[in-house]
Amino acid sequence: MPRRASYRITQCPDGRYTVTVTLAGGGTHSREGLASPAEVEASLSLLRDLMAACGAVLVEEPSLGLAAE
């Protein structure tokens, strides 16, 4: 069975972004201070490659109660 890691992207008050990853075992790691959506995507691309090399699946965590109206 493949391992699983989930990620969440949050925008900080200063306009920068943080990518937080939670591993199946419960460990959490963050990459803070990403300046643009392009930098976030580059970070996620590298993370996807690393997770694939480890046999893990990377999925985005669902939004926390932010439904489209």
C-alpha positions in Angstrom: 0.0 0.0 0.0 1.5 3.4 -0.9 2.2 5.9 1.8 0.3 9.2 1.8 1.3 12.8 2.5 -1.1 15.7 2.4 -0.4 19.4 2.0 -2.0 22.7 2.6 -1.2 26.1 1.2 -1.9 29.2 3.4 -1.3 32.8 2.6 0.3 34.8 5.4 -0.6 38.3 6.4 2.5 39.6 4.7 1.3 38.2 1.4 3.8 35.3 1.3 2.7 31.7 1.2 3.4 28.6 3.4 3.2 25.0 2.3 2.6 22.6 5.2 3.0 18.9 4.6 1.6 16.2 7.0 3.1 12.7 6.5 1.1 9.5 7.2 3.0 8.9 10.4 1.9 12.3 11.7 5.0 14.4 11.2 4.5 17.9 9.9 6.9 20.0 7.9 6.5 23.5 6.5 8.1 25.6 3.8 7.6 29.2 4.7 8.1 32.6 3.0 7.3 31.6 -0.6 6.8 34.9 -2.5 4.5 34.0 -5.3 2.1 31.3 -6.6 4.8 30.3 -9.1 7.2 29.7 -6.2 4.5 27.6 -4.4 4.0 25.5 -7.6 7.8 25.0 -8.0 8.0 23.9 -4.4 5.0 21.5 -4.8 6.5 20.1 -8.0 9.8 19.2 -6.2 7.7 17.7 -3.3 5.7 15.6 -5.7 8.9 14.2 -7.3 10.4 13.4 -3.9 7.2 11.7 -2.7 6.9 9.7 -5.9 10.5 8.5 -5.4 9.6 7.3 -1.9 6.4 5.6 -3.2 4.1 8.1 -1.5 1.1 9.8 -2.8 0.7 13.6 -2.3 -2.8 15.0 -2.0 -4.1 18.4 -1.2 -6.0 18.7 2.1 -9.6 19.9 1.7 -10.4 23.5 2.5 -11.4 24.2 6.1 -15.0 25.3 5.7 -14.5 27.7 2.8 -17.4 26.9 0.6 -18.0 28.9 -2.7 -21.1 31.0 -2.4 
